[in-house]
Protein backbone atom coordinates (compact mmCIF):
# COMPACT_ATOMS: atom_id res chain seq x y z
CA UNK A 1 0.00 0.00 0.00
CA UNK A 2 1.24 3.49 -0.88
CA UNK A 3 0.10 5.81 1.95
CA UNK A 4 -3.58 4.71 1.91
CA UNK A 5 -6.01 2.45 0.06
CA UNK A 6 -8.47 5.21 -0.86
CA UNK A 7 -8.95 8.96 -0.63
CA UNK A 8 -11.00 9.01 2.62
CA UNK A 9 -8.27 6.98 4.33
CA UNK A 10 -5.60 9.27 2.85
CA UNK A 11 -7.44 12.34 4.12
CA UNK A 12 -7.77 10.89 7.62
CA UNK A 13 -4.04 10.08 7.74
CA UNK A 14 -3.22 13.53 6.34
CA UNK A 15 -5.24 15.35 9.02
CA UNK A 16 -4.14 13.12 11.90
CA UNK A 17 -0.49 13.58 10.97
CA UNK A 18 -0.85 17.35 10.91
CA UNK A 19 -2.63 17.45 14.26
CA UNK A 20 -0.02 15.29 15.98
CA UNK A 21 2.80 17.45 14.64
CA UNK A 22 1.91 20.55 16.67
CA UNK A 23 3.99 21.31 19.78
CA UNK A 24 4.47 24.42 21.89
CA UNK A 25 8.17 24.68 20.99
CA UNK A 26 8.04 24.06 17.21
CA UNK A 27 7.50 27.11 15.01
CA UNK A 28 8.22 25.13 11.85
CA UNK A 29 5.51 22.58 12.60
CA UNK A 30 2.96 25.32 13.27
CA UNK A 31 3.79 27.04 9.96
CA UNK A 32 3.49 23.77 8.05
CA UNK A 33 0.14 22.84 9.64
CA UNK A 34 -1.25 26.35 9.16
CA UNK A 35 -0.25 26.42 5.48
CA UNK A 36 -1.82 23.01 4.86
CA UNK A 37 -5.00 23.88 6.79
CA UNK A 38 -5.80 26.64 4.30
CA UNK A 39 -6.47 24.29 1.39
CA UNK A 40 -10.20 23.89 1.97
CA UNK A 41 -13.00 24.19 4.53
CA UNK A 42 -12.71 20.59 5.71
CA UNK A 43 -9.03 20.91 6.59
CA UNK A 44 -9.56 24.32 8.18
CA UNK A 45 -12.39 23.09 10.40
CA UNK A 46 -10.49 19.95 11.42
CA UNK A 47 -7.27 21.77 12.30
CA UNK A 48 -8.41 25.21 13.54
CA UNK A 49 -8.95 24.35 17.24
CA UNK A 50 -5.47 22.83 17.64
CA UNK A 51 -3.89 25.62 15.58
CA UNK A 52 -5.54 28.36 17.65
CA UNK A 53 -4.26 27.07 20.99
CA UNK A 54 -0.82 26.31 19.53
CA UNK A 55 -0.56 29.83 18.11
CA UNK A 56 -1.19 31.39 21.54
CA UNK A 57 1.40 29.19 23.24
CA UNK A 58 4.02 29.77 20.55
CA UNK A 59 3.45 33.52 20.45
CA UNK A 60 4.03 33.85 24.20
CA UNK A 61 7.22 31.78 24.13
CA UNK A 62 8.50 33.40 20.92
CA UNK A 63 8.09 36.96 22.21
CA UNK A 64 9.76 35.90 25.47
CA UNK A 65 12.77 34.62 23.49
CA UNK A 66 12.30 31.04 24.67
CA UNK A 67 12.24 29.29 21.29
CA UNK A 68 15.22 28.03 19.34
CA UNK A 69 13.88 28.47 15.80
CA UNK A 70 15.56 28.56 12.40
CA UNK A 71 16.02 31.92 10.70
CA UNK A 72 13.49 30.92 8.02
CA UNK A 73 10.83 29.97 10.56
CA UNK A 74 11.44 33.08 12.64
CA UNK A 75 11.10 35.25 9.55
CA UNK A 76 7.77 33.63 8.61
CA UNK A 77 6.42 33.86 12.18
CA UNK A 78 7.43 37.53 12.39
CA UNK A 79 5.33 38.15 9.29
CA UNK A 80 2.40 36.26 10.80
CA UNK A 81 2.64 38.49 13.87
CA UNK A 82 2.87 41.71 11.85
CA UNK A 83 -0.10 44.07 11.42
CA UNK A 84 0.03 43.44 7.66
CA UNK A 85 -1.02 39.82 8.24
CA UNK A 86 -4.01 40.99 10.30
CA UNK A 87 -3.63 39.22 13.66
CA UNK A 88 -1.61 36.29 12.53
CA UNK A 89 -3.47 33.14 11.54
CA UNK A 90 -7.04 34.01 12.47
CA UNK A 91 -8.07 35.92 9.37
CA UNK A 92 -6.05 34.07 6.76
CA UNK A 93 -8.54 32.79 4.18
CA UNK A 94 -8.70 29.33 2.67
CA UNK A 95 -7.56 28.98 -0.92
CA UNK A 96 -9.83 30.51 -3.55
CA UNK A 97 -9.48 29.53 -7.21
CA UNK A 98 -10.12 31.75 -10.23
CA UNK A 99 -10.28 30.79 -13.87
CA UNK A 100 -8.30 33.06 -16.17
CA UNK A 101 -9.40 31.77 -19.51
CA UNK A 102 -7.76 28.37 -19.88
CA UNK A 103 -5.59 28.87 -16.78
CA UNK A 104 -6.23 28.63 -13.04
CA UNK A 105 -5.00 30.98 -10.33
CA UNK A 106 -5.32 30.25 -6.61
CA UNK A 107 -5.19 32.92 -3.90
CA UNK A 108 -2.86 31.67 -1.17
CA UNK A 109 -1.30 34.31 1.12
CA UNK A 110 0.97 31.79 2.86
CA UNK A 111 2.80 30.81 -0.32
CA UNK A 112 4.37 34.28 -0.54
CA UNK A 113 6.05 33.68 2.85
CA UNK A 114 7.98 30.65 1.59
CA UNK A 115 11.79 30.97 1.81
CA UNK A 116 13.15 30.92 -1.76
CA UNK A 117 16.08 28.50 -1.25
CA UNK A 118 17.40 27.57 -4.71
CA UNK A 119 14.19 28.38 -6.58
CA UNK A 120 15.33 32.00 -7.06
CA UNK A 121 18.85 31.17 -8.18
CA UNK A 122 20.11 31.45 -11.73
CA UNK A 123 21.24 28.18 -13.32
CA UNK A 124 23.22 27.15 -16.38
CA UNK A 125 22.99 23.36 -15.88
CA UNK A 126 20.57 20.77 -14.53
CA UNK A 127 23.48 18.92 -12.91
CA UNK A 128 25.06 19.54 -9.51
CA UNK A 129 26.60 17.12 -7.02
CA UNK A 130 24.55 16.15 -3.99
CA UNK A 131 25.75 18.11 -0.94
CA UNK A 132 25.07 16.27 2.34
CA UNK A 133 25.65 19.51 4.24
CA UNK A 134 22.90 21.35 2.38
CA UNK A 135 19.19 21.03 3.07
CA UNK A 136 17.96 17.58 2.07
CA UNK A 137 15.17 15.16 2.98
CA UNK A 138 17.34 13.04 5.29
CA UNK A 139 17.76 15.77 7.91
CA UNK A 140 16.72 14.51 11.37
CA UNK A 141 14.65 17.61 12.12
CA UNK A 142 12.29 16.66 9.26
CA UNK A 143 11.18 13.45 10.99
CA UNK A 144 7.94 14.99 12.39
CA UNK A 145 7.03 16.11 8.85
CA UNK A 146 6.93 12.57 7.46
CA UNK A 147 3.42 11.63 6.40
CA UNK A 148 4.30 8.03 5.54
CA UNK A 149 7.33 5.89 4.85
CA UNK A 150 7.89 2.26 4.10
CA UNK A 151 8.68 -0.33 1.46
CA UNK A 152 6.56 -0.07 -1.66
CA UNK A 153 6.99 -2.13 -4.83
CA UNK A 154 10.56 -3.05 -3.92
CA UNK A 155 11.84 0.40 -2.93
CA UNK A 156 12.01 2.43 0.26
CA UNK A 157 9.84 5.51 -0.04
CA UNK A 158 9.51 8.53 2.23
CA UNK A 159 6.57 10.91 1.85
CA UNK A 160 6.72 14.25 3.62
CA UNK A 161 4.23 17.08 3.93
CA UNK A 162 5.02 20.11 1.82
CA UNK A 163 5.60 23.03 4.17
CA UNK A 164 4.19 25.58 1.72
CA UNK A 165 1.77 23.63 -0.47
CA UNK A 166 0.71 25.00 -3.85
CA UNK A 167 -1.47 22.10 -5.00
CA UNK A 168 -4.10 20.11 -3.13
CA UNK A 169 -2.76 17.50 -0.69
CA UNK A 170 0.76 18.42 -1.72
CA UNK A 171 3.50 15.99 -0.64
CA UNK A 172 7.20 15.41 -1.24
CA UNK A 173 7.94 11.88 -2.47
CA UNK A 174 11.53 10.66 -2.01
CA UNK A 175 12.45 7.24 -3.40
CA UNK A 176 15.42 5.52 -1.73
CA UNK A 177 16.33 8.68 0.22
CA UNK A 178 19.49 7.13 1.70
CA UNK A 179 21.02 6.87 -1.79
CA UNK A 180 21.37 10.67 -1.70
CA UNK A 181 20.86 11.20 -5.41
CA UNK A 182 20.92 14.74 -6.79
CA UNK A 183 17.79 16.16 -8.44
CA UNK A 184 18.15 14.21 -11.68
CA UNK A 185 15.75 11.57 -13.02
CA UNK A 186 17.25 8.22 -13.94
CA UNK A 187 15.46 5.58 -16.00
CA UNK A 188 14.80 3.23 -13.09
CA UNK A 189 13.23 5.97 -10.99
CA UNK A 190 11.16 7.26 -13.92
CA UNK A 191 9.72 3.79 -14.49
CA UNK A 192 9.06 3.39 -10.78
CA UNK A 193 7.18 6.71 -10.60
CA UNK A 194 5.16 5.82 -13.69
CA UNK A 195 4.04 2.58 -12.00
CA UNK A 196 3.43 4.30 -8.67
CA UNK A 197 1.08 6.82 -10.30
CA UNK A 198 -0.69 4.01 -12.16
CA UNK A 199 -1.28 2.10 -8.92
CA UNK A 200 -2.08 4.99 -6.57
CA UNK A 201 -4.24 6.71 -9.17
CA UNK A 202 -6.44 3.63 -9.44
CA UNK A 203 -7.60 4.01 -5.82
CA UNK A 204 -7.09 7.74 -5.22
CA UNK A 205 -8.79 9.69 -8.04
CA UNK A 206 -6.85 12.74 -9.17
CA UNK A 207 -3.50 11.52 -7.87
CA UNK A 208 -0.51 12.82 -9.81
CA UNK A 209 3.19 13.56 -9.45
CA UNK A 210 5.22 16.56 -10.62
CA UNK A 211 8.95 16.98 -11.10
CA UNK A 212 11.23 20.02 -11.42
CA UNK A 213 14.77 19.64 -12.67
CA UNK A 214 17.42 21.99 -11.36
CA UNK A 215 17.03 25.23 -13.25
CA UNK A 216 13.29 24.54 -13.57
CA UNK A 217 12.01 25.41 -10.10
CA UNK A 218 13.66 22.73 -7.95
CA UNK A 219 14.58 24.23 -4.59
CA UNK A 220 16.33 21.16 -3.11
CA UNK A 221 19.11 19.19 -4.82
CA UNK A 222 18.00 15.81 -3.46
CA UNK A 223 16.05 13.65 -5.90
CA UNK A 224 12.37 14.12 -5.10
CA UNK A 225 8.96 14.28 -6.71
CA UNK A 226 5.84 16.18 -5.71
CA UNK A 227 2.61 14.30 -5.12
CA UNK A 228 -0.81 15.96 -5.36
CA UNK A 229 -4.50 15.05 -5.58
CA UNK A 230 -6.61 17.12 -7.97
CA UNK A 231 -9.41 15.73 -10.11
CA UNK A 232 -9.75 19.00 -12.02
CA UNK A 233 -7.57 18.77 -15.14
CA UNK A 234 -4.64 21.15 -15.43
CA UNK A 235 -4.39 23.37 -18.49
CA UNK A 236 -1.53 21.24 -19.79
CA UNK A 237 -3.94 18.29 -19.82
CA UNK A 238 -6.64 19.93 -21.94
CA UNK A 239 -4.78 22.21 -24.36
CA UNK A 240 -3.42 20.51 -27.47
CA UNK A 241 0.38 20.31 -27.56
CA UNK A 242 0.61 22.35 -30.79
CA UNK A 243 -1.42 25.16 -29.15
CA UNK A 244 0.47 25.20 -25.86
CA UNK A 245 2.69 28.28 -25.34
CA UNK A 246 5.61 26.06 -24.33
CA UNK A 247 7.18 23.06 -26.02
CA UNK A 248 5.10 20.13 -24.79
CA UNK A 249 5.38 16.38 -25.24
CA UNK A 250 2.44 14.21 -24.18
CA UNK A 251 3.68 10.64 -23.77
CA UNK A 252 1.21 7.82 -23.18
CA UNK A 253 3.70 5.06 -22.39
CA UNK A 254 6.73 4.98 -20.13
CA UNK A 255 9.21 4.24 -22.94
CA UNK A 256 8.37 7.28 -25.06
CA UNK A 257 8.32 9.42 -21.91
CA UNK A 258 11.78 8.21 -20.98
CA UNK A 259 13.12 9.03 -24.47
CA UNK A 260 11.91 12.63 -24.09
CA UNK A 261 13.35 12.94 -20.58
CA UNK A 262 16.62 11.34 -21.67
CA UNK A 263 16.90 13.85 -24.52
CA UNK A 264 16.69 16.70 -21.99
CA UNK A 265 19.28 15.00 -19.78
CA UNK A 266 21.70 14.46 -22.66
CA UNK A 267 21.41 18.06 -23.86
CA UNK A 268 21.42 19.59 -20.36
CA UNK A 269 18.00 21.15 -20.93
CA UNK A 270 15.94 22.26 -17.94
CA UNK A 271 12.51 20.66 -17.84
CA UNK A 272 9.37 20.03 -15.83
CA UNK A 273 7.11 17.02 -16.04
CA UNK A 274 3.77 15.86 -14.68
CA UNK A 275 2.80 12.21 -14.27
CA UNK A 276 -0.85 11.17 -14.42
CA UNK A 277 -2.28 7.67 -14.91
CA UNK A 278 -1.12 6.50 -18.34
CA UNK A 279 0.36 9.90 -19.27
CA UNK A 280 3.45 12.00 -18.77
CA UNK A 281 3.62 15.66 -19.81
CA UNK A 282 7.17 16.88 -20.43
CA UNK A 283 8.00 20.57 -20.77
CA UNK A 284 11.54 21.54 -21.83
CA UNK A 285 12.11 25.22 -21.06
CA UNK A 286 14.60 28.00 -20.44
CA UNK A 287 16.57 28.02 -17.21
CA UNK A 288 15.14 29.97 -14.31
CA UNK A 289 16.81 33.34 -14.07
CA UNK A 290 17.04 33.74 -17.84
CA UNK A 291 13.69 35.51 -18.05
CA UNK A 292 12.40 38.45 -16.02
CA UNK A 293 9.03 37.37 -14.65
CA UNK A 294 5.98 39.59 -14.06
CA UNK A 295 5.05 40.26 -10.45
CA UNK A 296 2.04 37.93 -10.46
CA UNK A 297 4.18 34.86 -11.19
CA UNK A 298 5.97 33.72 -8.03
CA UNK A 299 7.86 30.85 -9.62
CA UNK A 300 8.25 28.67 -12.68
CA UNK A 301 7.94 25.13 -11.38
CA UNK A 302 5.90 22.28 -12.81
CA UNK A 303 2.52 23.56 -11.61
CA UNK A 304 3.11 27.04 -13.03
CA UNK A 305 4.11 25.66 -16.41
CA UNK A 306 1.10 23.34 -16.28
CA UNK A 307 -1.19 26.36 -15.92
CA UNK A 308 -1.85 26.48 -12.14
CA UNK A 309 -0.55 29.56 -10.32
CA UNK A 310 -0.44 30.59 -6.68
CA UNK A 311 -0.84 34.32 -6.01
CA UNK A 312 -0.94 36.14 -2.64
CA UNK A 313 -4.12 38.19 -3.16
CA UNK A 314 -6.80 39.12 -5.68
CA UNK A 315 -5.21 42.45 -6.62
CA UNK A 316 -2.45 40.56 -8.42
CA UNK A 317 -5.03 39.33 -10.91
CA UNK A 318 -6.17 42.80 -11.99
CA UNK A 319 -5.76 43.12 -15.74
CA UNK A 320 -4.51 39.56 -16.14
CA UNK A 321 -6.15 37.62 -18.95
CA UNK A 322 -5.72 34.40 -20.94
CA UNK A 323 -3.45 36.01 -23.52
CA UNK A 324 -1.25 37.59 -20.85
CA UNK A 325 -0.70 34.26 -19.12
CA UNK A 326 0.07 32.56 -22.43
CA UNK A 327 2.55 35.31 -23.34
CA UNK A 328 4.39 34.89 -20.03
CA UNK A 329 4.60 31.13 -20.42
CA UNK A 330 5.79 31.57 -24.02
CA UNK A 331 8.68 33.72 -22.76
CA UNK A 332 10.03 30.56 -21.07
CA UNK A 333 10.07 28.66 -24.36
CA UNK A 334 13.56 27.66 -25.51
N, C-alpha and C positions, 0 to 999 in steps of 0.2 A: 504493500500500500504506500502511495506517495501522499503524505500529509493526512488525507482523509478520503473516505469512500464516496462521499457526495458533498454537495455544496452546503447543506445545513450542518453537517458534521464539521466541515472546514470552518464555517462561520463561528460555530461554538468554540472550536479550538482557538481560532483567531482572537475572539473576545476574551476568553479565559486567560490566554497567554498575556494579553495586554494588561488585564486587571492585576494579575499576579506580579507583574514587573514593577509596579509602583512601590516606592519606598521613600521615607522622609529624609534620605540623604543622597538621593540620586536625581540630579537635575536632568541628565541625559535621558533617563527612563521617562520622566514626566513629559519632556518635549516630544519624544517618540510617540507616547500614548496619546497626547493631545493632538498631534498632527494626524494620527490615524483615526481618531474619533471624529474628525470633521468630514469624513467621506460621505456619510448619509445619516438620516435620522435614527436608524436602528442602532448604529454604532454610538452615536452621540448619547442617546438615552441610556444605553447599557453602561457606558463608561463615565458619564457626567458625575454621578455621586462620588465615586472614588477619586476622580480628577479634582473635584472641588475641594475635598478635604486635604488631598495631597498638596494642592497649590498653596493653601494656607500654611501648612507645616513647612513647606520648602521656602516660602517667602520669608517667614520669621527667621529661619536658620540662615538663609542667604544674606539677608540684611544685617544679621548679627555677625557675619563673617565666619560661620561655623562649617561651611561646606567646602570640600576640596573638589572643585569642579574644573573641567577642562576649559581652556580659553574659548573654544567654540560654543560650549554649552552656556558659559557665563554670558557671552555676547548675545545669544538668543534669548536667555532669560531676562537680561537687561531690557531688551526690546519689548518683551512681553509685559514688563513692569512699567514701561514708559507711557506717558499720557497718549501718545500717538496710537498705541494699541488698545486704548479704551478699556482700562481696568483688566489688563491681562487676558485670561482665557475666557472670561464670562460672556463677552459679546462677540467672540469670533464666530462667524457663520459657518454652516456646513457648506460643502462644495455646491456650486450652482453652475450648470452647463448652459452654454449658448451655442446655437448653430450660426456659423458665419458662412453662408452658402454651403459648400461641400465640406467645410472644416468644422471642428468643434473646439471651443475654448471653455475652460473651466476656471471659475474664480476660486482661488485658494490662497488666502493671505499668508499662511504658514510657509508656503514654498519659497517665498521671497526671503525668508530668514535663513535658508539653507547655506551653510558654509560652502564656498565654491570648490575647494580642493583643486583637483587637476582639470575640472570641467571648464575653467576660464583660461587655461594655459594655451599657448600657441604651439602647434606640433608640426613636424616635418616628416614624421614616420609613425607607423602603427606599431613599431617594435621598440621595446625597452626591457631591460633585464628586471626580473622580480627583485624587489628590495625588501628583505625581511624586516628592516628597521622602519620602513614606511607603514602607513595605515594599510592593514589587510584584514581579511575575514577570519584569521586565526588568533587575533588578539584576545587575551583572556577577558578583558573588560566587556567584550561583546557577548559573553555567554548568556546573560539574561535576555538578550535580544533574539535568541534562537527560537523560532517558532516550532521547528521540527528538525530532527536529524536521525539518520539511520541508513541501513543498507537497502538499496532499491535497484533491482534489475542488475545486480552484480557490481554496483559502485556505491561508495560512501557519499552521501549527499547531506549537505547542511543548508537549511532554509532559514533565513533571518528576516525579521521585519525590516521594511525600509523606513528609515528615520523620518524622511520627508517625502512621503508618497506623492506620486503625480498620476497614478492610474489606480483603479479600484483594486483593493486587496493586493497591494503592491508588495512583493517579496524579493529578496535577493537569493538566488539559487547558486550554490557553489558545489561543484562536483569534484570529488577527491580533493578537498581543501588542503590536505597535508602535502600534496605534491607541489604546492606553491608555484603554479604556472602563472606566467604573466598573462595579460588580457589579450590573448590571441586564441582564435578557434583552431583546433586541430580536427582532423577527420573523425577520429573516434568519438570525440566529445560532440561534434555536430550530429553524428548518427544517434548518439545516446539522447540528445535533447529532442531530436525529431521523434524518437520512440516515446520519450517521456510525455511529450505534448499529445501524441496520439492516445496514449493510455489515460492520462489524467483528463484530457478533454472529453473522453467518452463518458465520464462520470461527473465531471464538473463543467457544465456548459459555460462557454465563454472563456475557458482557460487558454492562455497564450504565454509566450515567452519572448522577450526582446533582448537584443544584444547591441552594445556600442563598442566599436573598436577604439583603441587609443586614437585621439585626433578626431573622434566622432561622438564626443560627449561622455566617454568613460571617465569617471572621477577616481577610480581605484585600479591600480595595475596589479590585480590579482584576478585570475580568470573567474568570471561570474556572469550570470544571466539574470534577467529580471522577469519574475513571474507576475501575472495579473489575471483578473477575472472580469471580463466585460463582454456581454452578449451583443452590445451594439457594435456594428462593424466600424472599423476605422476608415478614414478616407482612402487610405492606401488599398483597402480591400474592395472598394466599390468603384474607384476611378480606373478606367482602362490604362494600361501601362503606357501606351503611346500618347495619352492625354495628360499624364502625370507631369508636374513641373520639374521633377528630378528623374534621373535615369533609374529605371525600376525593372527588376526581373522578378516575375512571379513563377516560382518553381513548384511543381506539384508532385515531385518525388525527391527523395533524399539525394540521389546521385546527381541530378541536374543542379540541385541547390548547392551541393558541395563543389561542383565545377565552377559555379559563379563565385562562391566564397574563395576558393583556391586561386582564382584569377586575381582577385583583390589582394590576397596575401602575396602572390608572386610579384605583383607590380607595386606593392607597398601603397595601396589605395585605401584611404579611410572609408569605412562603410558602416551602415546600420542594417540590422535585419530583424524581422518579426516572424516567429513561428506560430502557426495555427495548425489545427488538425488537417493533415494532408496538404499543407501549403507552407511555403517560406517566401517572404518578400525581402528582397535584397536591394539595398539602396547605396551604391557607390556615390561618394560626394567629396567636396573639397574639405580640406582640413579645417578644424575649428581654429579661429584666429585669422583666417585668410579673408574673411568677409566681415564688414561692419554690420552688426545686426540692429534692427529697429528696437526701440525701447520696449515694445510689447512682447518681444520674444526673449525669454529668459535663458534659453539654451537651445542646443541643436542635437539632442539625443534621438533615440529611435522613435519615441512617441511624438516628438515635434515633427520629425520628417514624415511620420505616418499620418499627420494631420490632426493631432490632439495636443492642445497647448494649455499650459497652466499660466494664469495671469493673476496679479495680486488684488485687483479690484476692477469694477465695471468701467471706470473712466479710461482705462487702457484700451478699451474696445471702441472708443469714440472714433468714428471715421474709418474703421477697419472693415473691409469688405472682402468678398471672395477673391477678386482680382488682386488685391493687395497682399493677401496671404500667399497666393500662387506666385506672385512676383518675388516675394521674399524667399520662398523655397527654391525658386528657379535660380536665385543668386548663389545657391550652394551647389549648383550643378557643375560638374567638372568641365 
